[in-house]
Amino acid sequence: MADVWFALAVLIAPVFAEYAKIRTKVERPFNFIAAAGIFFLLAIAFNASFFVAFAGGVEAFGMYLFEFLGWLFLLIGVLWAALGLMK
């Protein structure tokens, strides 16, 4: 359940950046952060019980793949946004 809240928090981060008027300075990094949230939600979906019953072997591969992509996009987005906001 904590993974769901983390994915939703990552998805809401660009909304708060828009509200704070810092998203206009660096637009593309926040798109990466939002994509990371979507990847985290996909990783959670691959771990759902109905998908495990449907395709058991693909479940672990999909979960690890999308979680890795989520962390990668989050790292790239956060570092890129931090460097862009420091300029």
N, C-alpha and C positions, 0 to 999 in steps of 0.2 A: 504494500500500500504506500510505503514511503517513496517508491519509485514513481508512482503516479503524481504525487505532489511535487517531486523534483522536476518531472517533465513539464507540469503545468507552470511551475515557477520560471523555468527556462523559456517557456512560450510567452509568459507575461512580461518578461524583461524588456523586449522591444516596445511594448505598450507604455511602460513607465518611462522609457527613454524618449518616446515621442511626447509624452506628457511633460517631461522636464526640458523639452526643446533641445536635446543634445543629439537626437537622431538625425537632424538635418545636417549636422557637421560631418557625421560619418554614417552614411546610409547602408552600404554593403556589408559591413561587419555585423550589423544587427540582423540582416537577412540570414547570415550564417548562424547566428545564435537562435533565430526562430527555426531554421532547418534542423538544428541540433535537438530542439524540443520535439519536433516531429519524428526524428529518428528514435528518440527515447520512447515516444509513444508506440512506435512500430515494434521496438524491442519488447515492450510490455505486452503488446498484442500477440507476438509470437510465443509468449510464455502463457497465454490463456489456455484454460483447460479444454475448450472445444477444438483448438488448433492442435493440441497434443494428441487428441484422439484421432484426428484426421490424418496427420502426417507427423509421426513421432520423431523420425530422424532429422527432419528438416527444421524442427522446432529449435533445437539447440544451436544449430548453425545460424539460423536467422536471428535469434536473440543476440548471439555474440557479435554477429556482423553489424546489426543496426546499433547496438550499444557502442561498439568501437567507432562507428561512423559518427554517432552522436557526440562522443567525447572529443573526437578529432575536430569536428565542426565547431564545438563549443570552445575548444582551446584556440583554434584559429580566429574565431570571431572575437573572443575576449581580448586576446593579445593585439589584434588588428584595431579594435575599438580603443583600447588603452593608448596605443601609439598614436592613433589619429586624434584623440582628444588632448594629448600632450602637446601637439603642435600649435 
